[in-house]
Amino acid sequence: MTKNQLIEKVARKANLTKRAAADAVNQTFNLIKDGLVKGEKVVITGFGTFLIRSRAARRGRNPQTGETIQIPTKKLPGFTAGKTIKRLIK
């Protein structure tokens, strides 16, 4: 499902105009993004948790030269599905 399809479905289900649904969806995504940028965990009960995961520094290999390189520590966004979603997908 694309973002536009999500907006259309929200508009239909909530009986909103497409513009109002787009604003609601965009604001929801912006609030999740802002929380992650601040380093906060965003919990949506019954759906899941958005959080920042840290990947430790490690040694890697340049595939072209075979040279060993140091890969730095990295922070990545992550999502963990809630129990309800996990049960529905089984």
PDB file with one MODEL, atoms N, CA, C and O in Angstrom:
MODEL        1
ATOM      1  N   MET A   1       0.853  -1.174   0.000  1.00  0.00           N
ATOM      2  CA  MET A   1       0.000   0.000   0.000  1.00  0.00           C
ATOM      3  C   MET A   1       0.897   1.235   0.000  1.00  0.00           C
ATOM      4  O   MET A   1       1.830   1.334   0.797  1.00  0.00           O
ATOM      5  N   THR A   2       0.613   2.160  -0.886  1.00  0.00           N
ATOM      6  CA  THR A   2       1.373   3.396  -0.959  1.00  0.00           C
ATOM      7  C   THR A   2       0.752   4.443  -0.038  1.00  0.00           C
ATOM      8  O   THR A   2      -0.340   4.249   0.497  1.00  0.00           O
ATOM      9  N   LYS A   3       1.452   5.537   0.134  1.00  0.00           N
ATOM     10  CA  LYS A   3       0.953   6.617   0.985  1.00  0.00           C
ATOM     11  C   LYS A   3      -0.356   7.183   0.423  1.00  0.00           C
ATOM     12  O   LYS A   3      -1.280   7.475   1.183  1.00  0.00           O
ATOM     13  N   ASN A   4      -0.437   7.340  -0.904  1.00  0.00           N
ATOM     14  CA  ASN A   4      -1.667   7.854  -1.513  1.00  0.00           C
ATOM     15  C   ASN A   4      -2.840   6.906  -1.303  1.00  0.00           C
ATOM     16  O   ASN A   4      -3.961   7.349  -1.051  1.00  0.00           O
ATOM     17  N   GLN A   5      -2.591   5.617  -1.404  1.00  0.00           N
ATOM     18  CA  GLN A   5      -3.648   4.638  -1.157  1.00  0.00           C
ATOM     19  C   GLN A   5      -4.104   4.695   0.298  1.00  0.00           C
ATOM     20  O   GLN A   5      -5.296   4.588   0.585  1.00  0.00           O
ATOM     21  N   LEU A   6      -3.148   4.864   1.214  1.00  0.00           N
ATOM     22  CA  LEU A   6      -3.480   5.001   2.633  1.00  0.00           C
ATOM     23  C   LEU A   6      -4.355   6.229   2.861  1.00  0.00           C
ATOM     24  O   LEU A   6      -5.340   6.161   3.596  1.00  0.00           O
ATOM     25  N   ILE A   7      -4.005   7.337   2.243  1.00  0.00           N
ATOM     26  CA  ILE A   7      -4.780   8.581   2.381  1.00  0.00           C
ATOM     27  C   ILE A   7      -6.194   8.372   1.857  1.00  0.00           C
ATOM     28  O   ILE A   7      -7.157   8.808   2.488  1.00  0.00           O
ATOM     29  N   GLU A   8      -6.330   7.720   0.726  1.00  0.00           N
ATOM     30  CA  GLU A   8      -7.661   7.471   0.164  1.00  0.00           C
ATOM     31  C   GLU A   8      -8.506   6.594   1.089  1.00  0.00           C
ATOM     32  O   GLU A   8      -9.695   6.853   1.275  1.00  0.00           O
ATOM     33  N   LYS A   9      -7.898   5.562   1.665  1.00  0.00           N
ATOM     34  CA  LYS A   9      -8.637   4.681   2.569  1.00  0.00           C
ATOM     35  C   LYS A   9      -9.027   5.393   3.856  1.00  0.00           C
ATOM     36  O   LYS A   9     -10.127   5.188   4.368  1.00  0.00           O
ATOM     37  N   VAL A  10      -8.138   6.226   4.381  1.00  0.00           N
ATOM     38  CA  VAL A  10      -8.461   7.004   5.584  1.00  0.00           C
ATOM     39  C   VAL A  10      -9.610   7.953   5.284  1.00  0.00           C
ATOM     40  O   VAL A  10     -10.521   8.098   6.099  1.00  0.00           O
ATOM     41  N   ALA A  11      -9.579   8.598   4.129  1.00  0.00           N
ATOM     42  CA  ALA A  11     -10.649   9.526   3.743  1.00  0.00           C
ATOM     43  C   ALA A  11     -11.991   8.803   3.671  1.00  0.00           C
ATOM     44  O   ALA A  11     -13.002   9.319   4.147  1.00  0.00           O
ATOM     45  N   ARG A  12     -12.001   7.615   3.079  1.00  0.00           N
ATOM     46  CA  ARG A  12     -13.245   6.847   2.959  1.00  0.00           C
ATOM     47  C   ARG A  12     -13.744   6.361   4.319  1.00  0.00           C
ATOM     48  O   ARG A  12     -14.920   6.531   4.643  1.00  0.00           O
ATOM     49  N   LYS A  13     -12.862   5.760   5.113  1.00  0.00           N
ATOM     50  CA  LYS A  13     -13.255   5.176   6.400  1.00  0.00           C
ATOM     51  C   LYS A  13     -13.689   6.232   7.410  1.00  0.00           C
ATOM     52  O   LYS A  13     -14.638   6.014   8.163  1.00  0.00           O
ATOM     53  N   ALA A  14     -12.997   7.386   7.434  1.00  0.00           N
ATOM     54  CA  ALA A  14     -13.292   8.425   8.422  1.00  0.00           C
ATOM     55  C   ALA A  14     -14.254   9.475   7.883  1.00  0.00           C
ATOM     56  O   ALA A  14     -14.568  10.447   8.570  1.00  0.00           O
ATOM     57  N   ASN A  15     -14.725   9.277   6.638  1.00  0.00           N
ATOM     58  CA  ASN A  15     -15.647  10.237   6.015  1.00  0.00           C
ATOM     59  C   ASN A  15     -15.058  11.652   6.008  1.00  0.00           C
ATOM     60  O   ASN A  15     -15.705  12.616   6.417  1.00  0.00           O
ATOM     61  N   LEU A  16     -13.817  11.747   5.532  1.00  0.00           N
ATOM     62  CA  LEU A  16     -13.107  13.022   5.440  1.00  0.00           C
ATOM     63  C   LEU A  16     -12.849  13.351   3.980  1.00  0.00           C
ATOM     64  O   LEU A  16     -12.936  12.492   3.103  1.00  0.00           O
ATOM     65  N   THR A  17     -12.529  14.620   3.744  1.00  0.00           N
ATOM     66  CA  THR A  17     -12.077  14.980   2.403  1.00  0.00           C
ATOM     67  C   THR A  17     -10.674  14.408   2.217  1.00  0.00           C
ATOM     68  O   THR A  17      -9.989  14.091   3.190  1.00  0.00           O
ATOM     69  N   LYS A  18     -10.263  14.283   0.982  1.00  0.00           N
ATOM     70  CA  LYS A  18      -8.930  13.741   0.707  1.00  0.00           C
ATOM     71  C   LYS A  18      -7.852  14.663   1.291  1.00  0.00           C
ATOM     72  O   LYS A  18      -6.824  14.190   1.777  1.00  0.00           O
ATOM     73  N   ARG A  19      -8.087  15.960   1.242  1.00  0.00           N
ATOM     74  CA  ARG A  19      -7.127  16.926   1.781  1.00  0.00           C
ATOM     75  C   ARG A  19      -7.007  16.780   3.305  1.00  0.00           C
ATOM     76  O   ARG A  19      -5.899  16.803   3.841  1.00  0.00           O
ATOM     77  N   ALA A  20      -8.133  16.630   4.000  1.00  0.00           N
ATOM     78  CA  ALA A  20      -8.109  16.472   5.459  1.00  0.00           C
ATOM     79  C   ALA A  20      -7.431  15.154   5.839  1.00  0.00           C
ATOM     80  O   ALA A  20      -6.670  15.099   6.805  1.00  0.00           O
ATOM     81  N   ALA A  21      -7.708  14.103   5.082  1.00  0.00           N
ATOM     82  CA  ALA A  21      -7.073  12.811   5.347  1.00  0.00           C
ATOM     83  C   ALA A  21      -5.574  12.899   5.108  1.00  0.00           C
ATOM     84  O   ALA A  21      -4.793  12.335   5.874  1.00  0.00           O
ATOM     85  N   ALA A  22      -5.159  13.601   4.053  1.00  0.00           N
ATOM     86  CA  ALA A  22      -3.729  13.770   3.759  1.00  0.00           C
ATOM     87  C   ALA A  22      -3.048  14.524   4.889  1.00  0.00           C
ATOM     88  O   ALA A  22      -1.943  14.162   5.294  1.00  0.00           O
ATOM     89  N   ASP A  23      -3.690  15.570   5.404  1.00  0.00           N
ATOM     90  CA  ASP A  23      -3.128  16.323   6.532  1.00  0.00           C
ATOM     91  C   ASP A  23      -2.985  15.433   7.760  1.00  0.00           C
ATOM     92  O   ASP A  23      -1.966  15.485   8.448  1.00  0.00           O
ATOM     93  N   ALA A  24      -3.995  14.619   8.039  1.00  0.00           N
ATOM     94  CA  ALA A  24      -3.957  13.739   9.204  1.00  0.00           C
ATOM     95  C   ALA A  24      -2.830  12.707   9.073  1.00  0.00           C
ATOM     96  O   ALA A  24      -2.077  12.489  10.022  1.00  0.00           O
ATOM     97  N   VAL A  25      -2.716  12.086   7.926  1.00  0.00           N
ATOM     98  CA  VAL A  25      -1.680  11.075   7.710  1.00  0.00           C
ATOM     99  C   VAL A  25      -0.294  11.716   7.774  1.00  0.00           C
ATOM    100  O   VAL A  25       0.606  11.184   8.424  1.00  0.00           O
ATOM    101  N   ASN A  26      -0.122  12.848   7.107  1.00  0.00           N
ATOM    102  CA  ASN A  26       1.175  13.530   7.110  1.00  0.00           C
ATOM    103  C   ASN A  26       1.576  13.970   8.515  1.00  0.00           C
ATOM    104  O   ASN A  26       2.738  13.827   8.895  1.00  0.00           O
ATOM    105  N   GLN A  27       0.639  14.499   9.286  1.00  0.00           N
ATOM    106  CA  GLN A  27       0.944  14.929  10.650  1.00  0.00           C
ATOM    107  C   GLN A  27       1.303  13.737  11.527  1.00  0.00           C
ATOM    108  O   GLN A  27       2.191  13.836  12.373  1.00  0.00           O
ATOM    109  N   THR A  28       0.621  12.614  11.333  1.00  0.00           N
ATOM    110  CA  THR A  28       0.943  11.412  12.097  1.00  0.00           C
ATOM    111  C   THR A  28       2.376  10.973  11.806  1.00  0.00           C
ATOM    112  O   THR A  28       3.143  10.700  12.729  1.00  0.00           O
ATOM    113  N   PHE A  29       2.735  10.906  10.532  1.00  0.00           N
ATOM    114  CA  PHE A  29       4.093  10.518  10.165  1.00  0.00           C
ATOM    115  C   PHE A  29       5.120  11.525  10.681  1.00  0.00           C
ATOM    116  O   PHE A  29       6.196  11.134  11.134  1.00  0.00           O
ATOM    117  N   ASN A  30       4.796  12.820  10.615  1.00  0.00           N
ATOM    118  CA  ASN A  30       5.719  13.850  11.111  1.00  0.00           C
ATOM    119  C   ASN A  30       5.943  13.724  12.613  1.00  0.00           C
ATOM    120  O   ASN A  30       7.067  13.891  13.086  1.00  0.00           O
ATOM    121  N   LEU A  31       4.885  13.430  13.371  1.00  0.00           N
ATOM    122  CA  LEU A  31       5.031  13.278  14.812  1.00  0.00           C
ATOM    123  C   LEU A  31       5.885  12.058  15.159  1.00  0.00           C
ATOM    124  O   LEU A  31       6.688  12.109  16.091  1.00  0.00           O
ATOM    125  N   ILE A  32       5.717  10.975  14.423  1.00  0.00           N
ATOM    126  CA  ILE A  32       6.553   9.794  14.641  1.00  0.00           C
ATOM    127  C   ILE A  32       8.002  10.133  14.322  1.00  0.00           C
ATOM    128  O   ILE A  32       8.908   9.791  15.081  1.00  0.00           O
ATOM    129  N   LYS A  33       8.216  10.804  13.199  1.00  0.00           N
ATOM    130  CA  LYS A  33       9.569  11.188  12.791  1.00  0.00           C
ATOM    131  C   LYS A  33      10.213  12.116  13.818  1.00  0.00           C
ATOM    132  O   LYS A  33      11.374  11.926  14.179  1.00  0.00           O
ATOM    133  N   ASP A  34       9.469  13.120  14.293  1.00  0.00           N
ATOM    134  CA  ASP A  34      10.000  14.059  15.278  1.00  0.00           C
ATOM    135  C   ASP A  34      10.384  13.357  16.576  1.00  0.00           C
ATOM    136  O   ASP A  34      11.410  13.672  17.179  1.00  0.00           O
ATOM    137  N   GLY A  35       9.556  12.405  17.003  1.00  0.00           N
ATOM    138  CA  GLY A  35       9.879  11.641  18.208  1.00  0.00           C
ATOM    139  C   GLY A  35      11.165  10.852  18.050  1.00  0.00           C
ATOM    140  O   GLY A  35      11.985  10.807  18.967  1.00  0.00           O
ATOM    141  N   LEU A  36      11.347  10.227  16.890  1.00  0.00           N
ATOM    142  CA  LEU A  36      12.564   9.454  16.645  1.00  0.00           C
ATOM    143  C   LEU A  36      13.794  10.350  16.586  1.00  0.00           C
ATOM    144  O   LEU A  36      14.856   9.987  17.092  1.00  0.00           O
ATOM    145  N   VAL A  37      13.652  11.519  15.970  1.00  0.00           N
ATOM    146  CA  VAL A  37      14.779  12.454  15.876  1.00  0.00           C
ATOM    147  C   VAL A  37      15.219  12.891  17.274  1.00  0.00           C
ATOM    148  O   VAL A  37      16.410  13.097  17.512  1.00  0.00           O
ATOM    149  N   LYS A  38      14.268  13.035  18.197  1.00  0.00           N
ATOM    150  CA  LYS A  38      14.578  13.408  19.585  1.00  0.00           C
ATOM    151  C   LYS A  38      15.122  12.235  20.387  1.00  0.00           C
ATOM    152  O   LYS A  38      15.537  12.410  21.533  1.00  0.00           O
ATOM    153  N   GLY A  39      15.125  11.039  19.799  1.00  0.00           N
ATOM    154  CA  GLY A  39      15.624   9.863  20.494  1.00  0.00           C
ATOM    155  C   GLY A  39      14.564   9.172  21.334  1.00  0.00           C
ATOM    156  O   GLY A  39      14.882   8.297  22.140  1.00  0.00           O
ATOM    157  N   GLU A  40      13.312   9.556  21.155  1.00  0.00           N
ATOM    158  CA  GLU A  40      12.218   8.961  21.925  1.00  0.00           C
ATOM    159  C   GLU A  40      11.716   7.689  21.257  1.00  0.00           C
ATOM    160  O   GLU A  40      11.869   7.491  20.052  1.00  0.00           O
ATOM    161  N   LYS A  41      11.118   6.840  22.072  1.00  0.00           N
ATOM    162  CA  LYS A  41      10.460   5.640  21.574  1.00  0.00           C
ATOM    163  C   LYS A  41       8.989   6.012  21.370  1.00  0.00           C
ATOM    164  O   LYS A  41       8.369   6.585  22.266  1.00  0.00           O
ATOM    165  N   VAL A  42       8.427   5.691  20.201  1.00  0.00           N
ATOM    166  CA  VAL A  42       7.037   6.003  19.890  1.00  0.00           C
ATOM    167  C   VAL A  42       6.240   4.707  19.938  1.00  0.00           C
ATOM    168  O   VAL A  42       6.425   3.818  19.106  1.00  0.00           O
ATOM    169  N   VAL A  43       5.343   4.609  20.931  1.00  0.00           N
ATOM    170  CA  VAL A  43       4.559   3.390  21.133  1.00  0.00           C
ATOM    171  C   VAL A  43       3.123   3.644  20.710  1.00  0.00           C
ATOM    172  O   VAL A  43       2.477   4.567  21.206  1.00  0.00           O
ATOM    173  N   ILE A  44       2.625   2.828  19.794  1.00  0.00           N
ATOM    174  CA  ILE A  44       1.228   2.890  19.373  1.00  0.00           C
ATOM    175  C   ILE A  44       0.606   1.570  19.810  1.00  0.00           C
ATOM    176  O   ILE A  44       0.795   0.534  19.173  1.00  0.00           O
ATOM    177  N   THR A  45      -0.138   1.630  20.912  1.00  0.00           N
ATOM    178  CA  THR A  45      -0.707   0.436  21.508  1.00  0.00           C
ATOM    179  C   THR A  45      -1.576  -0.316  20.497  1.00  0.00           C
ATOM    180  O   THR A  45      -2.405   0.276  19.806  1.00  0.00           O
ATOM    181  N   GLY A  46      -1.370  -1.611  20.429  1.00  0.00           N
ATOM    182  CA  GLY A  46      -2.116  -2.447  19.502  1.00  0.00           C
ATOM    183  C   GLY A  46      -1.525  -2.490  18.104  1.00  0.00           C
ATOM    184  O   GLY A  46      -1.992  -3.251  17.256  1.00  0.00           O
ATOM    185  N   PHE A  47      -0.508  -1.686  17.856  1.00  0.00           N
ATOM    186  CA  PHE A  47       0.109  -1.669  16.531  1.00  0.00           C
ATOM    187  C   PHE A  47       1.589  -2.023  16.617  1.00  0.00           C
ATOM    188  O   PHE A  47       2.027  -3.020  16.044  1.00  0.00           O
ATOM    189  N   GLY A  48       2.362  -1.203  17.336  1.00  0.00           N
ATOM    190  CA  GLY A  48       3.783  -1.487  17.448  1.00  0.00           C
ATOM    191  C   GLY A  48       4.561  -0.329  18.027  1.00  0.00           C
ATOM    192  O   GLY A  48       3.986   0.660  18.480  1.00  0.00           O
ATOM    193  N   THR A  49       5.884  -0.462  18.007  1.00  0.00           N
ATOM    194  CA  THR A  49       6.785   0.520  18.586  1.00  0.00           C
ATOM    195  C   THR A  49       7.836   0.930  17.568  1.00  0.00           C
ATOM    196  O   THR A  49       8.488   0.083  16.956  1.00  0.00           O
ATOM    197  N   PHE A  50       7.995   2.236  17.392  1.00  0.00           N
ATOM    198  CA  PHE A  50       9.062   2.787  16.569  1.00  0.00           C
ATOM    199  C   PHE A  50      10.176   3.207  17.515  1.00  0.00           C
ATOM    200  O   PHE A  50       9.914   3.846  18.534  1.00  0.00           O
ATOM    201  N   LEU A  51      11.424   2.853  17.188  1.00  0.00           N
ATOM    202  CA  LEU A  51      12.532   3.193  18.064  1.00  0.00           C
ATOM    203  C   LEU A  51      13.815   3.350  17.265  1.00  0.00           C
ATOM    204  O   LEU A  51      13.871   3.013  16.082  1.00  0.00           O
ATOM    205  N   ILE A  52      14.851   3.869  17.930  1.00  0.00           N
ATOM    206  CA  ILE A  52      16.163   4.030  17.312  1.00  0.00           C
ATOM    207  C   ILE A  52      17.035   2.876  17.782  1.00  0.00           C
ATOM    208  O   ILE A  52      17.147   2.628  18.982  1.00  0.00           O
ATOM    209  N   ARG A  53      17.648   2.177  16.849  1.00  0.00           N
ATOM    210  CA  ARG A  53      18.555   1.081  17.164  1.00  0.00           C
ATOM    211  C   ARG A  53      19.979   1.523  16.836  1.00  0.00           C
ATOM    212  O   ARG A  53      20.215   2.212  15.843  1.00  0.00           O
ATOM    213  N   SER A  54      20.916   1.119  17.680  1.00  0.00           N
ATOM    214  CA  SER A  54      22.324   1.428  17.436  1.00  0.00           C
ATOM    215  C   SER A  54      23.024   0.193  16.910  1.00  0.00           C
ATOM    216  O   SER A  54      22.889  -0.899  17.461  1.00  0.00           O
ATOM    217  N   ARG A  55      23.760   0.378  15.854  1.00  0.00           N
ATOM    218  CA  ARG A  55      24.558  -0.707  15.289  1.00  0.00           C
ATOM    219  C   ARG A  55      26.007  -0.440  15.687  1.00  0.00           C
ATOM    220  O   ARG A  55      26.536   0.635  15.403  1.00  0.00           O
ATOM    221  N   ALA A  56      26.645  -1.393  16.334  1.00  0.00           N
ATOM    222  CA  ALA A  56      28.010  -1.214  16.834  1.00  0.00           C
ATOM    223  C   ALA A  56      29.009  -1.102  15.690  1.00  0.00           C
ATOM    224  O   ALA A  56      28.768  -1.575  14.579  1.00  0.00           O
ATOM    225  N   ALA A  57      30.134  -0.464  15.991  1.00  0.00           N
ATOM    226  CA  ALA A  57      31.228  -0.382  15.018  1.00  0.00           C
ATOM    227  C   ALA A  57      31.770  -1.792  14.789  1.00  0.00           C
ATOM    228  O   ALA A  57      31.783  -2.626  15.695  1.00  0.00           O
ATOM    229  N   ARG A  58      32.214  -2.036  13.563  1.00  0.00           N
ATOM    230  CA  ARG A  58      32.714  -3.369  13.244  1.00  0.00           C
ATOM    231  C   ARG A  58      33.712  -3.282  12.097  1.00  0.00           C
ATOM    232  O   ARG A  58      33.832  -2.261  11.420  1.00  0.00           O
ATOM    233  N   ARG A  59      34.419  -4.385  11.906  1.00  0.00           N
ATOM    234  CA  ARG A  59      35.349  -4.459  10.790  1.00  0.00           C
ATOM    235  C   ARG A  59      34.625  -5.036   9.585  1.00  0.00           C
ATOM    236  O   ARG A  59      33.822  -5.960   9.714  1.00  0.00           O
ATOM    237  N   GLY A  60      34.913  -4.491   8.428  1.00  0.00           N
ATOM    238  CA  GLY A  60      34.342  -4.988   7.191  1.00  0.00           C
ATOM    239  C   GLY A  60      35.440  -5.183   6.168  1.00  0.00           C
ATOM    240  O   GLY A  60      36.624  -5.040   6.471  1.00  0.00           O
ATOM    241  N   ARG A  61      35.036  -5.509   4.957  1.00  0.00           N
ATOM    242  CA  ARG A  61      36.017  -5.742   3.899  1.00  0.00           C
ATOM    243  C   ARG A  61      35.547  -5.065   2.631  1.00  0.00           C
ATOM    244  O   ARG A  61      34.389  -5.204   2.237  1.00  0.00           O
ATOM    245  N   ASN A  62      36.438  -4.336   1.996  1.00  0.00           N
ATOM    246  CA  ASN A  62      36.147  -3.719   0.714  1.00  0.00           C
ATOM    247  C   ASN A  62      36.127  -4.840  -0.324  1.00  0.00           C
ATOM    248  O   ASN A  62      37.155  -5.480  -0.550  1.00  0.00           O
ATOM    249  N   PRO A  63      34.977  -5.092  -0.962  1.00  0.00           N
ATOM    250  CA  PRO A  63      34.899  -6.217  -1.895  1.00  0.00           C
ATOM    251  C   PRO A  63      35.764  -6.050  -3.148  1.00  0.00           C
ATOM    252  O   PRO A  63      36.120  -7.041  -3.786  1.00  0.00           O
ATOM    253  N   GLN A  64      36.102  -4.820  -3.502  1.00  0.00           N
ATOM    254  CA  GLN A  64      36.906  -4.611  -4.713  1.00  0.00           C
ATOM    255  C   GLN A  64      38.387  -4.872  -4.460  1.00  0.00           C
ATOM    256  O   GLN A  64      39.070  -5.461  -5.298  1.00  0.00           O
ATOM    257  N   THR A  65      38.885  -4.428  -3.289  1.00  0.00           N
ATOM    258  CA  THR A  65      40.318  -4.553  -3.020  1.00  0.00           C
ATOM    259  C   THR A  65      40.644  -5.631  -2.002  1.00  0.00           C
ATOM    260  O   THR A  65      41.793  -6.066  -1.914  1.00  0.00           O
ATOM    261  N   GLY A  66      39.660  -6.070  -1.233  1.00  0.00           N
ATOM    262  CA  GLY A  66      39.915  -7.061  -0.187  1.00  0.00           C
ATOM    263  C   GLY A  66      40.479  -6.432   1.070  1.00  0.00           C
ATOM    264  O   GLY A  66      40.755  -7.131   2.045  1.00  0.00           O
ATOM    265  N   GLU A  67      40.654  -5.116   1.058  1.00  0.00           N
ATOM    266  CA  GLU A  67      41.222  -4.398   2.191  1.00  0.00           C
ATOM    267  C   GLU A  67      40.235  -4.371   3.359  1.00  0.00           C
ATOM    268  O   GLU A  67      39.032  -4.199   3.160  1.00  0.00           O
ATOM    269  N   THR A  68      40.756  -4.544   4.582  1.00  0.00           N
ATOM    270  CA  THR A  68      39.924  -4.468   5.784  1.00  0.00           C
ATOM    271  C   THR A  68      39.671  -2.996   6.108  1.00  0.00           C
ATOM    272  O   THR A  68      40.589  -2.177   6.108  1.00  0.00           O
ATOM    273  N   ILE A  69      38.394  -2.679   6.386  1.00  0.00           N
ATOM    274  CA  ILE A  69      38.034  -1.299   6.737  1.00  0.00           C
ATOM    275  C   ILE A  69      37.245  -1.306   8.043  1.00  0.00           C
ATOM    276  O   ILE A  69      36.664  -2.319   8.432  1.00  0.00           O
ATOM    277  N   GLN A  70      37.240  -0.165   8.705  1.00  0.00           N
ATOM    278  CA  GLN A  70      36.477  -0.008   9.937  1.00  0.00           C
ATOM    279  C   GLN A  70      35.143   0.646   9.596  1.00  0.00           C
ATOM    280  O   GLN A  70      35.117   1.739   9.030  1.00  0.00           O
ATOM    281  N   ILE A  71      34.033  -0.014   9.936  1.00  0.00           N
ATOM    282  CA  ILE A  71      32.699   0.532   9.712  1.00  0.00           C
ATOM    283  C   ILE A  71      32.266   1.198  11.015  1.00  0.00           C
ATOM    284  O   ILE A  71      32.233   0.542  12.057  1.00  0.00           O
ATOM    285  N   PRO A  72      31.930   2.502  10.975  1.00  0.00           N
ATOM    286  CA  PRO A  72      31.621   3.225  12.221  1.00  0.00           C
ATOM    287  C   PRO A  72      30.259   2.842  12.820  1.00  0.00           C
ATOM    288  O   PRO A  72      29.431   2.204  12.168  1.00  0.00           O
ATOM    289  N   THR A  73      30.056   3.246  14.068  1.00  0.00           N
ATOM    290  CA  THR A  73      28.781   3.075  14.751  1.00  0.00           C
ATOM    291  C   THR A  73      27.706   3.832  13.984  1.00  0.00           C
ATOM    292  O   THR A  73      27.956   4.902  13.428  1.00  0.00           O
ATOM    293  N   LYS A  74      26.504   3.260  13.962  1.00  0.00           N
ATOM    294  CA  LYS A  74      25.427   3.864  13.186  1.00  0.00           C
ATOM    295  C   LYS A  74      24.116   3.738  13.950  1.00  0.00           C
ATOM    296  O   LYS A  74      23.874   2.727  14.609  1.00  0.00           O
ATOM    297  N   LYS A  75      23.272   4.759  13.864  1.00  0.00           N
ATOM    298  CA  LYS A  75      21.936   4.704  14.434  1.00  0.00           C
ATOM    299  C   LYS A  75      20.933   4.531  13.298  1.00  0.00           C
ATOM    300  O   LYS A  75      21.029   5.197  12.267  1.00  0.00           O
ATOM    301  N   LEU A  76      19.961   3.623  13.498  1.00  0.00           N
ATOM    302  CA  LEU A  76      18.969   3.335  12.476  1.00  0.00           C
ATOM    303  C   LEU A  76      17.573   3.308  13.089  1.00  0.00           C
ATOM    304  O   LEU A  76      17.413   2.898  14.238  1.00  0.00           O
ATOM    305  N   PRO A  77      16.558   3.741  12.338  1.00  0.00           N
ATOM    306  CA  PRO A  77      15.188   3.609  12.844  1.00  0.00           C
ATOM    307  C   PRO A  77      14.760   2.144  12.779  1.00  0.00           C
ATOM    308  O   PRO A  77      15.163   1.401  11.884  1.00  0.00           O
ATOM    309  N   GLY A  78      13.941   1.753  13.740  1.00  0.00           N
ATOM    310  CA  GLY A  78      13.458   0.385  13.760  1.00  0.00           C
ATOM    311  C   GLY A  78      11.987   0.338  14.139  1.00  0.00           C
ATOM    312  O   GLY A  78      11.438   1.302  14.675  1.00  0.00           O
ATOM    313  N   PHE A  79      11.366  -0.780  13.858  1.00  0.00           N
ATOM    314  CA  PHE A  79       9.961  -0.983  14.200  1.00  0.00           C
ATOM    315  C   PHE A  79       9.803  -2.390  14.749  1.00  0.00           C
ATOM    316  O   PHE A  79      10.318  -3.353  14.180  1.00  0.00           O
ATOM    317  N   THR A  80       9.090  -2.498  15.855  1.00  0.00           N
ATOM    318  CA  THR A  80       8.754  -3.791  16.419  1.00  0.00           C
ATOM    319  C   THR A  80       7.240  -3.885  16.438  1.00  0.00           C
ATOM    320  O   THR A  80       6.565  -3.047  17.035  1.00  0.00           O
ATOM    321  N   ALA A  81       6.712  -4.899  15.788  1.00  0.00           N
ATOM    322  CA  ALA A  81       5.262  -5.077  15.732  1.00  0.00           C
ATOM    323  C   ALA A  81       4.730  -5.465  17.102  1.00  0.00           C
ATOM    324  O   ALA A  81       5.394  -6.173  17.858  1.00  0.00           O
ATOM    325  N   GLY A  82       3.515  -4.994  17.420  1.00  0.00           N
ATOM    326  CA  GLY A  82       2.866  -5.326  18.674  1.00  0.00           C
ATOM    327  C   GLY A  82       2.266  -6.732  18.624  1.00  0.00           C
ATOM    328  O   GLY A  82       2.188  -7.357  17.566  1.00  0.00           O
ATOM    329  N   LYS A  83       1.845  -7.210  19.798  1.00  0.00           N
ATOM    330  CA  LYS A  83       1.283  -8.561  19.895  1.00  0.00           C
ATOM    331  C   LYS A  83       0.070  -8.737  18.987  1.00  0.00           C
ATOM    332  O   LYS A  83      -0.080  -9.779  18.349  1.00  0.00           O
ATOM    333  N   THR A  84      -0.790  -7.731  18.926  1.00  0.00           N
ATOM    334  CA  THR A  84      -2.004  -7.830  18.121  1.00  0.00           C
ATOM    335  C   THR A  84      -1.669  -8.058  16.652  1.00  0.00           C
ATOM    336  O   THR A  84      -2.251  -8.933  16.011  1.00  0.00           O
ATOM    337  N   ILE A  85      -0.742  -7.282  16.121  1.00  0.00           N
ATOM    338  CA  ILE A  85      -0.339  -7.414  14.723  1.00  0.00           C
ATOM    339  C   ILE A  85       0.315  -8.772  14.491  1.00  0.00           C
ATOM    340  O   ILE A  85       0.039  -9.431  13.489  1.00  0.00           O
ATOM    341  N   LYS A  86       1.178  -9.193  15.408  1.00  0.00           N
ATOM    342  CA  LYS A  86       1.852 -10.479  15.253  1.00  0.00           C
ATOM    343  C   LYS A  86       0.843 -11.624  15.202  1.00  0.00           C
ATOM    344  O   LYS A  86       0.993 -12.549  14.404  1.00  0.00           O
ATOM    345  N   ARG A  87      -0.174 -11.564  16.044  1.00  0.00           N
ATOM    346  CA  ARG A  87      -1.197 -12.613  16.055  1.00  0.00           C
ATOM    347  C   ARG A  87      -1.989 -12.636  14.755  1.00  0.00           C
ATOM    348  O   ARG A  87      -2.307 -13.709  14.243  1.00  0.00           O
ATOM    349  N   LEU A  88      -2.308 -11.467  14.220  1.00  0.00           N
ATOM    350  CA  LEU A  88      -3.092 -11.388  12.982  1.00  0.00           C
ATOM    351  C   LEU A  88      -2.319 -11.908  11.773  1.00  0.00           C
ATOM    352  O   LEU A  88      -2.912 -12.454  10.843  1.00  0.00           O
ATOM    353  N   ILE A  89      -1.012 -11.741  11.783  1.00  0.00           N
ATOM    354  CA  ILE A  89      -0.188 -12.132  10.643  1.00  0.00           C
ATOM    355  C   ILE A  89       0.127 -13.624  10.653  1.00  0.00           C
ATOM    356  O   ILE A  89       0.371 -14.205   9.595  1.00  0.00           O
ATOM    357  N   LYS A  90       0.126 -14.248  11.815  1.00  0.00           N
ATOM    358  CA  LYS A  90       0.421 -15.688  11.884  1.00  0.00           C
ATOM    359  C   LYS A  90      -0.428 -16.389  10.927  1.00  0.00           C
ATOM    360  O   LYS A  90      -0.350 -17.612  10.813  1.00  0.00           O
TER     361      LYS A  90
ENDMDL
END
